[in-house]
Amino acid sequence: MKVLLVYPEFPDTFWSFKHALPFPGKQSAYPPLGLLTVAAMLPATWQKRVVDLNVRRLKDSDLDWADVVFFSGMMVQGPSMQDGIARAKRRGLRTVVGGPITSAKDRAIAAADHVVEGEAEELIAEVASDLERGSARPHYKAPQLPDLTQVPLPKFNLINLRKYSAMAVQYSRGCPFTCEFCDIIEIYGRRPRTKTPEQVCAELDQIYSLGWRGPVFLVDDNFIGNKKNVKLLLPRLVEWMRDHKFPFSLFTEASLNIAEDEELLRQMRAAHFTRVFLGIETPVAESLKETTKFQNLRGDLLESVKLIQRHGIEVMAGFIVGFDNDPPDVFDRQIQFIRDAAIPLSMVGLLTALPNTQLWRRLKTEGRLLKESLGSNTLLDLNFIPRMDTECLLEGYRRILETIYNPREYFDRALTFLSHLGESARAPISSSDVIAVVRFVWKQGLLSDYRKEYWKFIMEAARQHRNHLDKAITLAIMGHHFFTLTWAEGEISS
């Protein structure tokens, strides 16, 4: 059987990094790790082809080749997935959909022939067998959360690694916390399950042997969710990186309580972790209590961020406005916190009620749900009735973005961050990095409306923070993406 595995396109959001990717000559931030893992679980006798719509278009010849088409993705990819399903069905092909979008019962997948809900490890053999016999059911649901120690190596040989800005490795699934707005705990559970250190190193061996050098994203929703196991992994990870002369720079997502364990931070630094994404959400304590994010109330938020930075690890953070307990000055408080914490890459979004979350259930009970979420919290589009006046909320949100992603404000914040940053791991330099520097000097330094602020930043970074100049260049490139999304073309003042 010939299976075409299609990864739908992401819309242009803060998370797409679409406007930064052309500098190093890349087309997408990360590969479709879920589909590559599913490909490894399908029968070895099946012929497999992967089409990532973030890298290239889906051709009629791809569909003509296939016997069945698999789709996987998140809610935000729904419109692209819906189009792909329709194209496949018009050619008489069976369509199978999996991934987080299935747990949301999203209408974008209503036309699919077969829906696979939950993690695939204990389902995929049955689905494949049923497809071969022509007796596949309309709906499959995983009976339990699988043991990750049995997950095979993803089929990275099915993609062109050079199209991506980073590779992806998954170590764990699940999170121990109870954030009201989060769907991770609903889909993957509150008991974080992990792979073995040997599995992780085998995945690193694979991408190393395929020639990858550069960033690797450990895509866990909370890398330290199972601290006991992480502390078993990190020494092995340090050993692997040393043995291979540190070919990768690592980054991941974690909870703020990572700052409670300095030994853990030292081990991460030794393993060449250079960045961690944290869900800070808000400096308003009452809003953190409302969303049951109690782990962010254990210590001082600002000092926790600075501690991580002093260990040589950049903090990238998520923030949310729209909580019921947000006061009128929440927008000013968010801006000031982002300034004081010196977090260049601050992803600020509107609260959204994702399907089947605790927040969704509460708002439904209160009669405050308006419509289904589109899966993106960066749209000026609420799917519930907020406590705050809607126009005030939307205007305040716009003001946050226009402030923190004003080029002068952004570059000042980046310089402050570099002054906070302790000795950090140096990322390996590739040919695409050299190309990126040439392109970014041309586009940002000569053509952009913010070139004066750009050159001031680069000159100050070179003078004051020579050891972190590579980090400064990366931040400048990523800043271009945020400027482009935040400000209409030609409206950024120099």
C-alpha positions in Angstrom: 0.0 0.0 0.0 1.2 3.5 -0.8 0.5 6.1 2.0 0.9 9.8 1.5 1.5 11.6 4.9 0.4 15.2 4.6 1.3 17.9 7.2 -1.0 21.0 6.8 0.2 24.5 6.5 0.5 26.8 9.5 -1.0 30.3 9.2 1.2 33.3 9.6 1.5 33.8 13.4 4.2 34.7 15.9 4.9 30.9 16.2 5.4 30.4 12.4 8.6 32.6 12.3 7.7 32.9 8.6 9.4 36.3 8.2 12.7 35.2 9.8 13.1 31.9 7.9 14.2 33.4 4.6 17.3 34.9 6.2 19.0 31.4 6.7 17.3 30.1 3.5 14.8 27.9 5.4 11.1 27.2 4.7 9.7 26.0 8.0 10.7 26.1 11.6 10.4 22.4 12.5 9.7 19.1 10.7 6.4 17.2 11.1 7.7 15.0 13.9 4.4 13.3 14.6 3.9 12.2 11.0 7.5 11.0 10.8 6.9 8.9 14.0 3.6 7.5 12.6 5.5 6.6 9.4 7.9 4.5 11.5 5.0 2.6 13.0 3.2 1.7 9.7 4.0 -1.6 8.1 7.5 -1.9 6.6 5.9 -3.2 3.4 4.0 0.1 2.8 5.5 2.7 0.6 5.6 6.1 2.3 5.9 9.7 1.1 5.7 12.8 3.3 4.5 16.2 2.0 4.9 19.1 4.4 2.8 21.9 3.1 4.9 24.4 5.0 7.8 23.4 2.7 6.1 22.6 -0.7 2.7 22.4 -2.2 0.7 19.2 -2.6 0.8 18.1 -6.2 -1.7 16.2 -8.1 1.0 13.7 -8.9 1.4 13.0 -5.1 -2.3 12.2 -4.9 -2.2 10.1 -8.0 0.6 8.0 -6.5 -1.2 7.3 -3.2 -3.7 4.6 -2.1 -4.5 6.4 1.2 -3.7 9.8 2.6 -2.9 10.5 6.3 -3.2 14.0 7.8 -2.1 15.1 11.2 -2.0 18.5 12.8 -3.3 21.0 15.3 -6.5 23.1 15.3 -4.7 26.1 13.9 -3.9 24.0 10.8 -7.6 23.2 10.3 -8.3 25.3 7.2 -5.3 23.8 5.4 -6.2 20.3 6.5 -9.8 20.8 5.3 -8.6 21.8 1.9 -6.3 18.8 1.7 -9.0 16.3 2.7 -11.3 17.7 0.1 -8.6 17.4 -2.6 -7.9 13.8 -1.7 -11.6 12.8 -1.6 -12.2 14.4 -5.0 -9.7 11.9 -6.4 -11.4 9.0 -4.6 -8.7 8.5 -2.0 -9.4 7.3 1.6 -8.4 9.9 4.2 -7.2 9.3 7.7 -6.8 12.1 10.3 -4.9 12.1 13.5 -3.1 14.5 15.8 -4.4 17.0 18.5 -7.0 18.3 16.1 -9.0 15.1 16.5 -9.4 15.6 20.3 -11.0 19.0 19.6 -13.7 17.4 17.4 -12.9 20.2 14.9 -15.3 20.7 12.1 -12.4 21.0 9.6 -12.0 17.2 9.7 -15.7 16.3 9.4 -15.2 15.0 5.8 -12.4 12.6 6.7 -13.2 8.9 6.2 -11.3 7.8 9.3 -10.5 9.7 12.5 -7.9 8.4 14.9 -8.2 10.1 18.3 -5.4 9.9 20.9 -1.8 8.7 20.7 -1.1 6.4 17.8 1.2 3.8 19.3 -1.5 1.3 20.4 -3.8 2.0 17.5 -1.8 2.2 14.4 -1.3 -1.5 13.8 -5.1 -2.1 13.9 -5.8 0.9 11.7 -3.3 -0.3 9.1 -4.6 -3.8 9.1 -8.2 -2.6 8.7 -7.2 -0.3 5.8 -5.5 -3.2 4.0 -8.7 -5.3 4.4 -10.9 -2.4 3.3 -12.8 -2.5 6.6 -11.5 0.5 8.5 -13.9 2.1 10.9 -14.9 5.8 10.9 -13.5 6.4 14.4 -10.7 4.9 16.5 -9.9 6.1 20.0 -6.8 5.1 22.0 -7.8 3.0 25.0 -4.9 4.3 27.2 -1.8 6.5 27.2 1.0 4.5 25.7 4.4 3.6 27.1 6.9 5.9 25.4 9.8 3.4 25.8 8.3 1.5 22.8 8.2 4.5 20.4 10.3 3.8 17.3 12.8 6.2 15.7 11.0 8.7 13.5 11.6 8.4 9.7 13.7 11.5 9.2 14.9 10.1 5.9 11.5 10.9 4.4 12.2 14.7 4.5 14.8 17.1 3.4 16.4 18.3 6.6 17.9 21.4 5.0 14.4 22.9 4.6 14.0 23.4 8.3 15.6 25.8 10.8 15.7 23.2 13.6 15.2 19.5 14.1 12.8 18.1 16.6 13.1 15.3 19.3 10.4 14.4 21.8 11.4 13.1 25.2 8.2 13.2 27.2 4.4 13.7 26.9 2.1 15.1 29.6 2.4 17.7 32.3 1.8 17.5 36.1 0.1 20.9 36.5 -3.5 21.9 36.1 -3.6 25.2 34.2 -7.2 25.9 33.4 -6.8 27.0 29.8 -4.4 24.2 28.7 -5.4 21.3 26.6 -2.1 19.4 27.0 -3.2 17.7 30.2 -6.5 16.8 28.6 -4.8 15.1 25.6 -1.6 13.7 27.2 -2.5 13.4 30.8 -1.0 14.7 34.1 1.5 11.9 34.6 4.5 12.8 32.4 5.8 9.8 30.5 9.3 9.7 29.1 11.5 7.9 26.7 14.8 6.4 28.0 18.1 8.2 27.7 19.1 5.6 25.2 16.1 6.4 23.0 16.9 10.1 23.0 20.5 9.5 22.1 19.5 7.2 19.3 17.4 9.9 17.9 20.3 12.4 18.1 22.5 9.8 16.4 20.0 9.5 13.6 19.8 13.3 12.8 23.6 13.5 13.3 24.2 10.7 10.8 21.9 12.5 8.3 24.2 15.5 8.5 22.3 17.8 10.7 24.2 20.4 12.6 22.5 23.3 14.5 19.4 23.8 16.7 17.5 20.8 18.0 14.1 21.5 19.7 13.1 19.0 22.5 9.4 19.5 21.8 8.0 18.4 25.2 5.3 20.6 26.5 7.1 20.5 29.9 10.6 19.1 29.7 10.9 19.0 33.5 7.5 17.5 34.1 9.2 14.3 35.3 12.2 15.8 37.1 13.4 12.4 38.4 13.8 11.1 34.8 15.1 14.3 33.4 18.0 14.1 35.9 18.8 10.7 34.6 18.7 11.9 31.0 20.9 15.0 31.4 24.2 13.4 32.3 23.8 11.0 29.3 22.9 14.0 27.1 26.0 15.9 28.3 28.2 12.8 27.5 26.7 12.4 24.1 27.2 16.1 23.2 30.8 16.0 24.4 31.6 12.8 22.5 30.2 14.4 19.3 31.9 17.8 19.9 28.7 19.6 20.6 27.1 19.6 17.1 23.7 20.9 18.3 22.3 23.7 20.4 19.2 22.6 22.4 16.1 24.4 23.4 12.8 23.3 25.0 9.7 24.2 26.9 9.4 24.0 30.6 7.5 25.2 33.7 8.8 28.1 35.7 9.7 25.9 38.7 12.8 25.0 36.7 14.3 28.1 38.5 14.0 26.2 41.8 16.7 23.8 40.9 20.1 25.3 40.0 21.8 22.0 39.6 19.3 21.2 36.9 20.0 24.5 35.2 23.8 23.8 35.4 23.3 20.4 33.8 21.1 21.9 31.0 23.8 24.5 30.4 26.4 21.7 30.2 24.3 19.9 27.7 24.2 23.0 25.5 20.6 24.2 26.2 20.6 27.8 25.0 16.9 28.7 25.3 13.8 27.6 27.2 10.2 28.7 26.7 8.2 29.4 29.8 4.5 29.9 30.3 4.7 33.0 32.6 1.2 34.2 31.5 0.8 37.2 33.8 2.4 39.1 36.7 -1.1 39.4 38.2 -1.2 37.0 41.1 -5.0 36.8 41.2 -5.1 35.8 37.5 -2.6 33.1 38.1 -4.7 31.7 41.0 -7.8 31.9 38.8 -6.2 29.7 36.1 -4.7 27.4 38.8 -1.1 28.1 37.7 0.1 27.8 41.3 3.6 26.8 40.2 4.1 30.4 39.1 3.3 31.7 42.6 6.0 29.8 44.5 8.6 32.4 44.0 9.3 35.8 42.5 8.6 35.7 38.8 11.2 38.3 37.9 14.0 36.8 39.9 13.2 33.4 38.5 13.7 34.7 34.9 16.9 36.5 35.8 18.3 33.4 37.5 17.7 31.3 34.4 19.4 34.0 32.3 22.4 34.1 34.6 22.9 30.4 33.9 23.4 31.2 30.2 19.9 30.2 29.0 17.7 32.6 27.2 14.1 32.8 28.4 11.4 33.0 25.7 8.0 33.4 27.3 4.3 33.2 26.8 1.9 35.8 28.2 -1.9 36.0 28.2 -4.4 38.8 28.7 -8.2 38.3 29.2 -8.4 36.5 32.5 -11.5 37.3 34.6 -9.3 38.7 37.3 -7.2 41.0 35.1 -7.3 44.5 36.4 -7.6 47.6 34.2 -3.8 48.2 34.4 -2.9 44.6 33.3 -1.6 45.9 30.0 0.8 48.3 31.6 1.9 45.6 34.0 2.5 43.1 31.3 4.6 45.6 29.3 6.6 46.6 32.4 7.2 43.0 33.4 8.5 42.1 29.9 10.8 45.1 30.1 12.1 44.4 33.6 12.6 40.7 32.8 14.3 41.6 29.5 12.6 38.9 27.5 13.1 39.7 23.8 10.9 36.9 22.5 7.6 37.5 24.4 4.6 35.8 22.9 1.6 37.7 24.1 -1.9 36.3 23.3 -5.5 36.7 24.1 -7.0 34.0 26.3 -8.9 31.5 24.2 -11.1 28.7 25.4 -9.8 25.5 23.7 -12.3 22.6 23.4 -12.6 20.2 26.3 -10.3 22.2 28.6 -11.3 23.1 32.2 -11.7 26.7 31.0 -14.0 25.7 28.1 -16.2 23.6 30.5 -16.4 26.5 33.0 -17.3 29.1 30.4 -19.9 26.8 28.8 -21.5 26.3 32.2 -21.6 30.1 32.7 -23.1 30.6 29.3 -20.1 32.7 28.1 -18.9 30.6 25.1 -19.4 32.3 21.8 -17.9 29.9 19.2 -15.3 27.3 18.7 -11.7 28.4 19.0 -9.5 28.7 15.9 -6.6 27.4 17.9 -4.6 30.6 17.8 -4.4 33.1 20.6 -2.8 35.9 18.5 -6.0 36.7 16.6 -8.1 39.8 17.6 -11.0 37.4 17.9 -12.4 36.2 21.2 -14.4 33.0 21.5 -15.9 33.9 24.9 -17.5 36.8 26.7 -14.7 38.4 28.9 -15.3 40.1 32.2 -13.4 43.2 30.9 -15.1 45.3 28.3 -14.3 43.7 25.0 -13.1 46.8 23.2 -10.8 47.7 26.1 -9.4 44.2 26.1 -8.7 44.2 22.4 -7.3 47.8 22.4 -5.0 46.9 25.4 -3.8 43.8 23.7 -2.9 45.8 20.5 -1.1 48.3 22.7 1.1 45.6 24.3 2.1 44.3 20.9 2.8 47.7 19.4 4.9 48.6 22.4 7.0 45.5 22.9 7.5 45.0 19.2 8.4 48.6 18.4 11.9 48.1 17.1 13.5 50.6 19.5 11.8 49.0 22.5 12.7 45.5 21.2 16.4 46.2 20.6 16.7 48.0 24.0 15.2 44.9 25.7 17.5 42.6 23.8 20.6 44.7 24.9 19.4 44.4 28.5 18.9 40.7 28.1 22.5 40.3 26.8 23.7 42.1 29.9 21.8 39.6 32.1 23.0 36.5 30.2 25.7 34.4 31.8 28.2 32.4 29.9 26.2 30.5 27.4 26.8 27.6 25.0 28.0 28.6 21.5 25.9 27.3 18.7 27.7 25.5 15.8 28.1 27.8 12.8 26.8 26.5 9.5 26.8 27.8 5.9 23.2 28.8 6.3 24.2 31.0 9.3 26.7 32.8 7.1 24.1 33.3 4.4 21.7 34.6 7.0 24.1 37.2 8.3 24.6 38.6 4.7 20.9 38.7 4.1 20.0 40.2 7.4 22.6 43.0 7.0 21.2 43.8 3.6 17.5 43.7 4.5 17.6 45.0 8.0 20.7 47.2 7.9 20.1 48.8 4.5 16.5 48.4 3.4 14.4 48.4 6.6 12.5 51.4 8.0 14.1 50.6 11.4 17.7 50.5 10.1 18.9 53.2 12.5 17.8 51.2 15.5 19.2 48.1 14.0 22.7 49.5 13.6 22.6 51.0 17.0 21.8 47.6 18.5 24.4 45.7 16.5 27.2 48.3 17.3 26.3 48.3 21.0 26.1 44.5 21.1 29.5 44.3 19.4 31.0 46.8 21.9 29.5 45.6 25.1 28.6 41.9 24.5 31.2 40.6 22.0 30.9 37.1 23.5 27.1 37.1 22.7 27.3 38.7 19.3 25.9 35.5 17.7 22.9 35.7 20.0 22.4 39.4 19.2 22.3 38.6 15.4 19.8 35.8 16.0 17.6 38.1 18.1 17.8 40.8 15.4 16.6 38.3 12.7 13.8 37.0 14.9 12.8 40.5 15.7 12.1 41.2 12.0 9.4 38.5 12.1 7.7 40.1 15.1 8.0 43.6 13.6 6.5 42.5 10.3 3.5 40.8 12.0 2.8 43.6 14.4 3.2 46.6 12.2 1.7 47.2 8.7 4.2 47.4 5.9 5.9 50.8 5.9 4.4 52.0 9.2 7.4 51.3 11.5 9.0 54.6 12.3 12.8 54.8 12.2 
